Amino acid sequence: MKQYDALIIGFGKGGKTLAGALGAAGRKVAVVERSEKMYGGTCINVGCIPSKSLVHSASLSAATGGSFAEKAARYRAAIEEKDRLTGMLRQKNYDKLNSHPNIDVIHGTASFLDGSAVAVETQGETREFRAEQIFINTGARPFIPPIDGIRESAHVYLSETMLDLKELPEQLVIIGGGYIGMEFASIYTNFGAKVTVVQDLPDFLPREDREISQAVFQNLTSRGVEILLNAKVQSVQDGEGFTSVTVRTPAGERKLDAQAVLLAAGRRPNVEGLHPERAGVELTGRGAVRVDEKLRTANPNIWAMGDVTGSLQFTYISLDDFRIVKSQLLGADDRSTGNRGAVPYSVFLDPPFARVGLSEEEAREQGYELKIARLPAAAIPKAQVLQKPAGLLKAVIDAKTGRILGAHLFCEEAHEMINIVKLAMDADLPYTVLRDGIYTHPTMSEALNDLFAAVG
């Protein structure tokens, strides 16, 4: 049984970055990854990077127009570019760790033997490894609901497999109205597919500010996306070259025929086959690895990072998880999940939507006296220059202190602008700092002048 200082299960953002830091500090590290197509983690291979590559290509395609055949050709080229990009990044990530003298990359499926030992199975061969410290970084996997026929259909795709679909479908049905579903709806609408989204909840994007949710809904439907709310998929049945999706809606039953069905019903922590109980590692009621604010499990020699902990499923949260763990092992032990500050996120629609902090509804529920600022994206000169005037910007301000409680930006380049607001919130600055800031012109970020000048 080979001995390491540290063994990391999963080649995701937190795990690979920790491996590099520990290796550089002279520790012997093993990184176990079960899929050769996942070196670098979810983001690089089946998440952020490939989907945003398609977001970019789809936006260019929409601006170009043309026949469906021309759009389908551009779609095939976009898939090829996505494959080139992810392949390059995957190899770069693998080489960076595999070439390090203190790091061994081990291909295989890991499972705990006890609190300090792991078995790794590769092509029928099982090897055993022991480590003083073990880190779980196994990510999450798509959730497949119990819908009749969904597992048997040849035309149902998960978000990962949808990224490999070579031919543009004329009709696409998306099961799930969350962020992943909305991004794919925007992508395929821009490429020229007819998209129908089936959501079982009565409210669209229910966790978001109501005004912003309505603005996003109107934008998507104006671009041709059909969104069925309070609708439940009853069954999926393949036909000749298509799939028929039976949906129960408030208006009655409907059958939706499509060449492709995307299942975007959420993701679950990936602990299948890991046997954490053998190591004294506890799970939450939702199947995530239970950790404290320092990302320590119930076993003091085992930590967990990233999506498997059940926290926000963003690659930058996994990166911050690395910082928290590193601060314990190699630093001042001054970081925790409790001092991250405001966490922003973006949904890459067209235009993108980005948020940080509280919605108006959440702030009122918490008892704040509020001032609200709103700005239509069409009022931003740079939005007119880009010919992207759709959208709405909204800020939620504490009336007593002038502190920013939340910001919701649905406009071009919102994913960049939101980081400025986050920085101001983390620094506990009043909204007037952004209102009176000097920004270059013409830019989308200078809209923060006008947005916060509209505080009422």
N, C-alpha and C positions, 0 to 999 in steps of 0.2 A: 504494500500500500504506500503510494508516494505521498510525501509530506510537503505542504506549502504553508507559507505564512498566511496567505489569504486566498480564498476560492470564491469566485464570483459566478453565479448562475445566471446567465443571460448577457448578451452583448449589446444591451441598450445604452442610452445616453449616460445614465448615471453609472452603470457598471463599467463601461469602457473608459470613461473619464477617471473613475476611481482606480482602475487597473493601471492606467498611465501614471497617475500620481504616486501610487504605492510602489510601482516598479522603479520610478525615478528616485524614490527614497531608499532603494536597495532591498526591498522586500521581494520574496519569491511569490509570484502570483499565477494562479490558473484561472482562465476564463472559459467557461463551458457554454457552448451554443449548439442547440440541436439542429438548426437549419443553416446550411451554407448560404441560403438566400437572405438571411437575416443579420449578417454581420453589419454592425452599425446601428441595429435596432429598428423599431417600427417606423420612426420618423423618416429615416433615409430610404427605407425599402418599400413600405406599403402605407405610409402615412403622409406627413406634411410635405415632403419634397416632391414625390411623384404627383400628388394631387395638385400642388401649387404649380407644377410644371404644366399640367393640363388646364388649370385655371388661366394661366397666361396664354397658352395656345388657343384656348376657346375664345378668349376675349378678342384676340387678333382675327380669328375666323369670323366672329360675329360682325366685326367691322368691315370685313372683306365681302361678305355676302356670297351670292352665287347659287347654283343649283344644288340639290341634295347630293348628287354624285360628286360635285366639287368639294362640298363640305365633308363628305365621307373620305375623300382622298386626303384632305388636310387633317382629319381625325387620325387616319392611319399614320401619317407623318408625325403627328403629335405623340402617339404611342411609342413610335420608334425613338423619338427624342427623349421621352421619359425613360425608356429602357436604357439608353446610352448614359443618361445622367445618373440614374440610380446604380447602374453597374459600375460606373467610375467611382462613385462615392463609397459603394460597398467594398470595392477592392482597396481603396485608399485607407478605409478604416481597418480592414483586416491586416494590411501590410504594416500599419503603424504599430499595432500591438504585437503581431507575430514576429516582427523583426527585432523586438526589444529583448535583450539577453535575460531579463528577469521575468519575462511573461511567457507562459505557454497557453496557446489557444487550443482548446480541446473540443473536437466535434463529437456531439452525442447528446443523449437525453439523460439529464441528471435526476436523481431521487435520493432523498436522505436515507442513510443507514442508521445514524444516531445524531447526537448534537454536534459532532465534530467530523463526521465522515459522510462521504457522498459516493454513490455508485453512478457510473456513467456508461450507458449502453450505446454501442455503435455497431450497427450491422451484425447484431447477434452476439457480439463480444462485450463483456462487462468488465470494466476496470474500476478500481476503488481508490479514492483519494481522501486524504485527511488534511485538515487545515485548522490553524489556531482561530481564525476568524472567517466566517462565511457570510456572503451578501447575496440576497435574493433580488434579482432584477429581471424577472420573467415576463413583465408586461401584462397585457390584457388581450383578450380574443373576442371576436364578435359573438353576440348572443343570438341564438337561433330559436325563435319562439315555436311552440307546438302548433303549427298550422298544417292542416292536411295537405299532403303532396309537396311540401316545400323542400324537403330533403331529397326527394326523388326527381325533381325537375332538373332538366338539363339547361334551363335558361335562367335559373336563379343564381345571383352572384352576391358575394359579400363585398365589402368595400375593398379588400385586398385583391380579390380575383377580378373585380370590375375594372381595376386598373390595367389588367392584361387583356381586356376585350379588344380584339383587333378591328372589328367592323362596327361602324356606327349604327346603332339601332334606330329605326324610324320612330318606334314608340318605346318608351321606357316607363315602367311603373316602379316607384320607390316606396317601399314599405318602411315608414318611420319618418317623422317630421322634425327630427332633431338637427343638430348642427351638421353632422356628416351628411345626412340626407339632403339638407338644403344646399350644401356646397356642390354635391353631385347634380342636383336639380339645376343649379345655375350653370355648371360646366356643360351639361348635355343640351340644355336649351340654347346656349351660345353656339354649340356645334351644329344645331339644327334639328335635334330630336324633339318629338312631342312628348313632354314629361307630365306624368300624373303622380302626385304625392298622396299617399294614404296615411293619415295620422289618426290614431285612436282617441286622442284627447280632444276636448271641445274647443280649447284655446290654442292658437298658433304661438309657438315659442313662449310657452307660459311662464318661464322663468325670467323673461326679459320685461323691460319697461313697456307698458301697454302702448304708448304712442309709437315707440320704435318698432315694436312687433307689428303694429298695423302698417307702418310705413314699409317694412320689409315685405309683408304680405302683398300689399298693393303693387310694389315694384315687381315681384316675381310673377304675379298673375297678369300684370300688364305686358310682360314679356312672353306670355303664353303658357306658363306653368299652371296646371290645374291642381288645386290643393283641396282634398276632401278631408274635412274635419269631422271628429266624432264618428269615424268610419273604421270598421273592423274587417280585416281580411278573413274570409271563411275558408277558402281553399285555393290551391294553385294546381292547375292541370295543363300538361303539355299538349299542344296540337302539332301540326306539321309545320315546323319552323317558327312556332310562336308558343307563347304560354298565355292561358286564360286565367285571370285573377278574379275570383268572386269576392265582392266587397259588400258588406251590409252598411248602408248609410242611413241617415235620418229620413231621406227621401225614398228609401227602398233599396232593393238589391240591384247591384250593377255588376256587369262582367267587363273587365278591362283586358283587351288583347294587346300583347306587347312582344317584341323580339327579345327583350331582356327585362328582368326584374331584379332590382337592387334591394337587398335586405339590409336595412340600416336601423336596426332596433336596439342599438346600444352595444356596449362592450362590458365584459366581465373580467375580473382579475384571473390571471392564468396560473393556476396552481395544480392543474390536472397532472396526476402521476408524480408529483413532487414529494408526496408523503411528508408534509411538514410536521405531522403529529409525532413522527419518530424522533424528531429533533427537539420536541418540546415547544414548537412554534404554534401559536394560537391563530385561529382565523376569526374574522368578524361574522356576523349573521349574514352578510352579503358575500361571504367567501373571499374577502381580502385578507392579506396578512396583517394581523393586528400589531401596530407599532405605537411607541410613545412619541413625544415631541422631538426626540433625538433619533427617531427611526429605528430604535432598538426593539427587537421582538421580546417575547417572554423568555427566550434563551439569551443570556447576556453576551454570548459570543456570536450572535447572528443578528444581522440588520436586514432591512428590506428597503428598496428604493423604487421610485417610479410608479407606474400604473397598478402594479400588483398590490400596493398599499391601499387602494381604493380612494386615493385623493384625486385632485384635478388631473385629468389625463392630457397633460401638455409636456412636450419635450423639455421646455425650460423649467418646469417643476422638477422633472427628473434630474436636470442639471443642478438645481438648487439642493435637491436631496444629496447629491454628491458633495456639495459644499458643507452640508450639515454633518455628514459622516466624516469627511476629511478633517473638519475642525476638531472632531473628537480624537482622531487617530494621529494627526500630524500638525494640529494647530492649537488654538487657545480654547477650544470647546465653547465658543461663544455664539453658535448659531443653532437655531431650532425652527420647527415649523411655525412656532408662534411669533417669530420676529421677521417674517418674510415681507411684511408690509402689504400694500395693495397689490393684488394679482390681476393683471390685465389679460384679456383674451380677444382673439379675432376670429371671425367667421368669413371666409374668403368668397363672398358672393360678388356680384357685379352691380353696384359698388360693394366693397367690403363693409362689414359691420364690426365694430370693436367696442369693448366695454371695460370699465374698471370701477369697482366700488358698488354702491347701492343704487337701486332704481328708486324712482319717486315713491312707488308704493311701499317698498321696503323701508325707506327712510321715515315715512309717515307712521308706519306700524311701530317703529322703534321710538316714536315720540319726538322726533326732531321738528322744530319750526323751520320751514324751508323757504328758500328763494329758488326759482326755476329759470333757467336760461334756455332759449330755443333759437335755432338758426337754420333756415332751409339751405340745403347745399347749393341750390341755384343762386344764392346770394354771394357765393365765393368766386371771385374773378378767375382763379386757377381752375375751378371746376368747369367754368365756361370755356376756358382755353383748351382744356382736355376734352371738351364736348361730353362731359360726364356730370350733368347738373342734378341728377336724381339724388334724393336722400334727405336726411334730417339729422341735425346735431342737437344734443340736449345735455345740460349739466344740472346737477342737483347740489345745492349749496346750503350749508348750515347758516340760517339767518342770524344766529347769535354770535358766531365766531368768524364767519366768512370762509370757513374751511370747505374744501371740496369734498363732498360725500360720495359723489359718483359722476361718471361721464359716459355718454352713450353716443357714439359717432357712427352714423350710417352715411358714408360718403367715400368718394375716391381717396385712397391713401390713408384711410382711417386706421389701418393696422400700424402705420408709422406714427401718426399723430398721437395715438393713445399713450405711447411711451412717455411723451412730454407731460401729459396729465398725471400719469403714475408717479413720475419723478417729483412733481409738485406735491402730490398727496403724501408720499413717503417723507418728504422734507417738512411736512406740516405747514405748507405755505398757504396764505389766503388766496382766493381766486383772483384778487386784483393783480397778483404778480403775473399771471398769464394774460389778464386783460390788458395790462400796460407793457407787456414784453415787446421787444423789438425783433421782428422776424424778417427774413428775406422775402422779397416780392418778385414775381408772383409765386406763391406757394400755397399748398393746402393748409399748412400749419399756421399761417397768419390768420386763418379763420378763428383761431382761439382768441384773437383780439376782439372780434365782433361777437363771438359766442358769449364770452364772459362780460362783455359790455352790455349784453341784453339781460343780465341778472335783474330780476324784478322783485 
